[in-house]
Amino acid sequence: MLLAQSRENIASVVIDVLEECEELLIEVGRKYRSALSIDGNDVRALYNLGLALSLHAQLIADIGLEAAFDADKEAIAKFDAMVSRSNAYAPDALFRWAIALFSSAFT
């Protein structure tokens, strides 16, 4: 009985943390979109937005495959745009791009 109750408490905490993570990733996305509205060529903002979108896709993949797929596609587009403007973050962006592409292939 105590073990089942403990598992329920842990599950509740995990769900709360995941919901907070999703909210934070959405807010991060808004901030980087705002930065890109000021300077559409900001490679750091493009990279970080792509990263936030990719992480968000991973987070929601179990809940909504279509939304995860859309987030992965958008992340790939941001990484592509970033690499076309600068090589500053290219190695990590290509790695993240590959992960997003791989993830979207299975959603």
C-alpha positions in Angstrom: 0.0 0.0 0.0 2.8 2.4 1.0 4.7 1.5 -2.1 1.7 2.2 -4.4 1.1 5.5 -2.7 4.8 6.4 -3.1 4.7 5.6 -6.8 1.6 7.8 -7.2 3.4 10.6 -5.5 6.4 10.2 -7.7 4.2 10.0 -10.9 2.4 13.2 -9.8 5.7 15.1 -9.3 7.1 13.8 -12.6 3.9 15.0 -14.4 4.2 18.4 -12.7 7.8 18.8 -13.7 7.1 17.7 -17.3 4.3 20.3 -17.6 6.6 23.0 -16.2 9.3 22.0 -18.7 6.8 22.3 -21.5 5.7 25.7 -20.4 9.3 26.9 -20.1 10.2 25.6 -23.6 7.2 27.3 -25.0 8.2 30.6 -23.3 11.8 30.1 -24.5 10.5 29.7 -28.1 8.5 32.9 -27.8 11.6 34.8 -26.6 13.8 33.5 -29.5 11.1 34.2 -32.0 11.0 37.8 -30.6 14.8 38.0 -30.9 14.5 36.8 -34.5 11.8 39.4 -35.3 14.5 42.0 -34.4 17.3 40.4 -36.2 16.4 37.5 -38.5 20.0 36.7 -39.1 20.9 36.1 -35.5 22.5 32.6 -35.7 22.6 32.1 -32.0 18.8 32.8 -31.7 18.2 30.5 -34.7 20.3 27.7 -33.1 18.6 28.1 -29.7 15.1 28.2 -31.1 15.9 25.1 -33.1 17.2 23.5 -29.9 14.1 24.5 -27.9 11.8 23.2 -30.6 13.7 19.9 -30.8 13.5 19.4 -27.0 9.9 20.3 -27.0 9.2 17.7 -29.7 11.0 15.1 -27.6 9.0 16.1 -24.6 5.6 15.9 -26.3 6.3 12.9 -28.5 4.5 10.5 -26.2 1.4 12.7 -26.1 0.9 14.0 -29.6 2.9 12.6 -32.5 1.6 15.1 -35.0 2.6 18.1 -32.8 6.0 16.5 -32.2 6.5 16.0 -35.9 5.6 19.6 -36.6 8.1 20.8 -33.9 10.8 18.6 -35.3 10.2 20.0 -38.8 10.4 23.5 -37.5 13.5 22.7 -35.6 15.2 21.3 -38.7 14.2 24.5 -40.6 15.8 26.7 -37.9 19.0 24.6 -37.9 19.2 24.7 -41.7 18.7 28.5 -41.6 21.4 28.9 -39.0 23.9 26.8 -40.8 23.3 28.6 -44.1 24.2 31.9 -42.3 27.2 30.8 -40.2 29.4 27.9 -39.2 29.6 29.2 -35.6 27.3 26.4 -34.2 27.4 24.1 -37.2 28.8 20.9 -35.5 26.2 20.9 -32.7 23.4 22.2 -35.0 24.1 19.4 -37.5 24.0 16.9 -34.6 20.7 18.3 -33.3 19.4 18.5 -36.9 20.1 14.8 -37.3 18.4 13.9 -34.0 15.3 15.9 -35.0 15.3 14.3 -38.5 15.7 10.8 -36.9 12.9 11.6 -34.4 10.5 12.8 -37.0 11.1 9.7 -39.1 9.5 7.6 -36.3 6.6 9.9 -35.5 
